[in-house]
Amino acid sequence: MLPAIGDLRSLVIVCTTVERPDGDVSTIVTRPGVIKVRARVRPIRGEMFLDYDAVFETANRPRMPTHEITIRTPPDVKIDLGHWVYHCDRLAETWYKVRTVEDIAGRHRFTVMLCSPDKIRDSRSDPATQELPPTWEVPFVPEVI
């Protein structure tokens, strides 16, 4: 079902994953921003966090999607499963991993992404009982003219 324009209230940044080797045997993983768009972010099931990390994911059993994120897709952008969504609302900043992507009605106008949260930084967290993330990555989207 197509969303109404008034439903696209939240500002999200869709990011990709870039891996590049460093001088040693490890790799540096960054998540540069691709597009900044308005979206509808709706929870579809409960989520579980331990401190700032989502829990219960294994290599053979990934987390089930807990949020539905709908965006109006620009014609020159393709969103895949390896992408991330950064959402910042009044109380929390959340990184979501894209689990499934669907083009609504096959018209290349609206995209629905079913996502699961990966990390969260909530201003309501109690530092005595809930550890905050040691580092927090905020994506940057370059303005293209």
Buried (B, 14 or more C-beta within 10 A) or exposed (E): EEBEEEBBEBBBBBBBEEEEEEEEEEEEEEBEBBBBBBBBBEEEEEBEBEEBBBEEEEEEEEBBBBBBBBBBBEEEEEBEEEBBBBBBEEEBBBBBBBBEBEEBEEEEEBBBBBBBBBBBBBEEBEEEEEEEBEEEBEBEBEEEE
